[in-house]
Every structure is written in C-alpha cells, then in structure tokens.
Amino acid sequence: MTSTNTVFGWAFGDGARADDKDYLARLRQDSLENARQEAARKGVDVVPDSADFTLVSDEDSLIDLGEAGQNRIVMRCTVDVTGPGAGQLRAEGPMNG
C-alpha cells in the first residue's frame, strides 16, 4: 500500500552570510539534496515541487543550537514523500523516524 508523509533535509551554514541570497539558495539546494538522500535511505520517493524551506538561526529561534551553533545558520527542507512505508515516517524534531 502506498502512503504519504514528510521527511526533513538539512544544510548548515555560516551565520555571517545569512543575508547573501546566492549563499542561501545554495543552502536550499543542499538541504533539498539531503532530503532526497534521506527519502532514498527510507525507500520512499520525494513528491515533486513539495519542498518547504525554513531558515533557523540562534538569534531568531527558540532552538538552542549550543556552542557549536554560534554564528551558524541551519536550512531545513521539509518534503512530502510517497511510497510503501511512508505512512510510518514522522518528520519531527531534528530527526526522521
């Protein structure tokens, strides 16, 4: 049986470049590729044109990125996935489970 759900992809970047549109575009592409790889590992397919991007930084988020996250940004890509077993996936928190 085929079902749908979502998974995350991630890309990590330099907070000093958070206003650089070209840099952010590259982070979006990297996070989308990471989401595609995660979907492949889970044995499901990414639904075309389903990517949704969120930029997270220490300054404007409730997420504590810790010491390693200082002056860093995180691009999160959420994609819809479909295929056998997709219904059991849950894109929650920082993990896909």
ZAMAR-964173 format. One record per residue: residue in one letter; x, y, z of N, C-alpha, C, CB in turn. Coordinates in pm, whole numbers, plus 50000, padded with zeros to 5 digits. Atoms other than C-alpha are relative to their C-alpha. Glycine has a CB too. Layout:
BEGIN
  rest    n_X    n_Y    n_Z   ca_X   ca_Y   ca_Z    c_X    c_Y    c_Z   cb_X   cb_Y   cb_Z
     A      X      Y      Z      X      Y      Z      X      Y      Z      X      Y      Z
...
END
This chain:
BEGIN
  rest    n_X    n_Y    n_Z   ca_X   ca_Y   ca_Z    c_X    c_Y    c_Z   cb_X   cb_Y   cb_Z
     M  50084  49882  50000  50000  50000  50000  50089  50125  50000  49904  49999  50122
     T  49925  49875  50009  50132  50345  49906  49935  50105  50089  50007  50050  49854
     S  50050  49893  49913  50100  50627  50158  50093  50120  49986  49991  49952  50149
     T  49918  49879  50007  50241  50977  50205  50034  50049  50140  49928  50110  49921
     N  49960  49936  49875  50421  51168  50478  50109  50101  49967  50050  49895  50105
     T  49894  49901  50022  50715  51409  50521  50131  49953  50062  49960  50136  50057
     V  49868  50017  49939  51089  51394  50587  50074  50133  49989  50081  49884  49930
     F  49916  49881  49999  51350  51662  50660  50130  49976  49927  50027  50045  50144
     G  49861  49994  50044  51676  51752  50494  50062  50122  50063  50010  50004  49843
     W  49931  49893  49929  51939  51982  50641  50122  50048  49923  50041  49954  50140
     A  49873  49944  50045  52221  52213  50539  50042  50102  50105  49990  50065  49855
     F  49948  49914  49894  52442  52404  50780  50092  50104  49938  50074  49917  50108
     G  49922  49894  50062  52600  52738  50704  50052  50104  50097  49918  50067  49898
     D  49934  49892  49929  52784  53048  50814  49899  50113  50025  50122  50053  49920
     G  50095  49896  49964  52564  53296  51002  50036  50137  49945  49988  50007  50147
     A  49957  49871  50055  52770  53587  50869  49951  50019  49857  50152  50011  50005
     R  50047  49992  50139  52632  53506  50523  49849  49986  49988  50067  49891  49917
     A  50146  50018  49997  52265  53494  50625  49925  50097  49910  49951  50015  50140
     D  50064  49903  50089  52188  53797  50404  50041  49982  49854  50031  50140  50045
     D  49950  50026  50135  52363  53655  50095  49902  49907  49928  50144  49938  50004
     K  50106  50078  50067  52082  53540  49863  50055  49880  49923  49922  50089  49905
     D  49941  50112  50075  52310  53325  49645  50044  49889  50095  50119  50049  49916
     Y  49957  50098  49900  52454  53154  49952  49880  49924  50055  50077  50070  50115
     L  50120  50066  49949  52106  53084  50089  49937  49909  49896  49897  50105  50045
     A  50051  50087  50107  51999  52945  49750  50078  49870  49997  50008  50072  49863
     R  49918  50122  49997  52292  52702  49769  49963  49913  50120  50149  50035  50005
     L  50042  50077  49882  52190  52601  50123  49865  49932  49977  49993  50091  50124
     R  50130  50063  50032  51834  52540  49998  50021  49877  49914  49907  50101  49928
     Q  49973  50115  50088  51967  52314  49722  50066  49886  50077  50090  50043  49883
     D  49932  50103  49919  52195  52131  49968  49902  49930  50093  50114  50063  50081
     S  50097  50062  49908  51910  52076  50214  49900  49915  49924  49926  50108  50082
     L  50090  50081  50083  51682  51952  49934  50069  49869  49961  49956  50078  49874
     E  49926  50122  50035  51951  51707  49821  50010  49908  50121  50141  50036  49948
     N  49995  50081  49879  51988  51589  50182  49866  49933  50025  50040  50087  50121
     A  50133  50059  49984  51611  51533  50199  49978  49888  49899  49890  50108  49984
     R  50012  50106  50102  51623  51335  49873  50078  49876  50041  50050  50052  49862
     Q  49919  50113  49955  51903  51118  50011  49933  49927  50116  50140  50048  50041
     E  50070  50061  49886  51708  51061  50333  49880  49919  49952  49955  50108  50101
     A  50114  50073  50055  51400  50961  50134  50046  49870  49935  49925  50088  49896
     A  49947  50121  50064  51608  50716  49931  50041  49897  50104  50120  50035  49910
     R  49962  50093  49893  51750  50564  50252  49878  49933  50061  50079  50074  50110
     K  50124  50053  49942  51393  50518  50376  49920  49920  49897  49915  50114  50056
     G  50068  50077  50104  51288  50361  50043  49872  50065  49949  49968  49865  50052
     V  50118  49927  50048  51035  50632  49952  50044  50105  49898  49923  50066  50118
     D  49974  49901  50103  51009  50892  49675  49954  50138  50044  49932  49961  49869
     V  50038  49861  49972  51002  51271  49710  49894  50043  49899  50124  50095  49994
     V  50104  49946  50087  50685  51429  49572  50056  50128  49935  49867  50030  50081
     P  49945  49882  50067  50796  51683  49306  49935  50130  50048  49982  49987  49849
     D  50045  49865  49963  50765  52052  49398  49935  50007  50138  49902  50051  49897
     S  50060  49999  49865  50680  51972  49762  50092  50061  50105  49964  49859  50040
     A  49902  49950  49904  50988  52130  49923  49954  50130  50067  50134  50023  49932
     D  50028  49880  49921  50931  52384  50200  50125  50027  50084  49871  49982  50091
     F  49873  49967  49936  51235  52566  50342  49980  50092  50120  50094  50065  49900
     T  50001  49917  49880  51292  52715  50688  50144  50030  50038  49925  49930  50118
     L  49867  49959  49956  51600  52914  50789  49997  50019  50151  50045  50130  49928
     V  49995  49995  49854  51693  52870  51155  50135  50058  50042  49978  49858  50062
     S  49876  49946  49943  51948  53077  51347  49982  50012  50150  50037  50137  49936
     D  50002  49983  49854  52039  53119  51712  49924  50126  50040  50142  50004  50055
     E  50057  49871  49966  51915  53479  51704  49848  50005  49998  50054  50104  49908
     D  50144  49985  50019  51558  53427  51590  49923  49869  50016  49972  50057  49864
     S  50063  50130  49982  51468  53081  51713  49999  49960  50147  50072  49894  49917
     L  50003  50057  49866  51367  52904  52029  50092  49879  50011  49857  49961  50036
     I  49909  50114  50002  51601  52624  51924  50136  50044  50052  50012  49941  49857
     D  49866  49973  49948  51925  52623  52124  50099  49920  49916  50012  49963  50152
     L  49904  50068  50085  52195  52545  51871  50129  49967  50074  50030  50085  49879
     G  49883  50031  49919  52453  52526  52152  50123  50075  49953  50027  49852  49998
     E  49875  49932  50033  52814  52639  52137  50040  49978  49856  50110  49953  50091
     A  49962  50032  50137  52876  52463  51808  49914  50075  49899  49990  49850  49975
     G  50090  49931  50090  52582  52652  51660  50013  50151  50000  49862  49965  50034
     Q  49983  49856  49997  52701  53001  51744  50049  50051  49865  50097  50042  50112
     N  49967  49940  50130  52720  53218  51433  49978  49904  49885  50143  50048  50000
     R  50033  50096  50104  52573  52931  51231  49853  50016  49965  50031  49854  50045
     I  50139  50007  50041  52252  52900  51035  49972  49859  49952  49968  50105  49888
     V  50042  50133  50044  52056  52589  50950  49884  50019  49904  49959  49910  50122
     M  50110  50001  50095  51842  52547  50640  49934  49863  50010  50050  50030  49853
     R  50076  50126  49993  51572  52285  50691  49908  49994  49880  49920  49989  50134
     C  50089  50025  50114  51391  52140  50391  49906  49886  50039  50082  49964  49871
     T  50101  50103  49976  51067  51951  50450  49940  49963  49866  49890  50050  50102
     V  50059  50047  50126  50946  51738  50159  49894  49895  50029  50108  49943  49906
     D  50098  50107  49995  50644  51521  50106  50063  49878  49933  49865  50040  49930
     V  49951  50125  50058  50729  51158  50037  49883  49904  49982  50110  49936  50088
     T  50103  50099  50026  50526  50872  49900  50065  49866  49971  49910  50044  49881
     G  49950  50134  50026  50566  50500  49872  49966  49907  50114  50149  50003  49977
     P  50026  50097  49895  50535  50182  50071  50076  50036  50128  50038  49859  49954
     G  49938  49969  49872  50604  50255  50437  50009  50147  50033  50134  49942  50003
     A  49991  49856  49973  50586  50634  50403  49912  50040  50117  49962  50080  49875
     G  50092  49967  49891  50296  50639  50647  50060  49981  50138  49877  49917  49989
     Q  49936  50022  49871  50526  50519  50925  50107  50104  50031  50061  49862  50004
     L  49897  49898  49979  50772  50807  50880  49940  50120  50071  50063  50044  49867
     R  50043  49880  49929  50748  51111  51105  50116  50100  50000  49954  49968  50145
     A  49899  49893  49997  50948  51429  51041  49971  50086  50122  49998  50085  49868
     E  50023  49930  49874  50962  51551  51399  50135  50037  50060  49918  49913  50099
     G  49874  49959  49940  51227  51748  51581  50111  49998  49898  50035  49909  50118
     P  49889  49998  50094  51569  51713  51424  50015  49869  49923  50126  50029  50073
     M  49979  50133  50058  51519  51353  51312  49883  49960  49911  50019  49897  50110
     N  50104  50066  50079  51324  51149  51061  49986  49861  50057  50035  49997  49845
     G  50013  50131  49937  51178  50845  51228  49879  49926  49956  49997  50014  50146
END
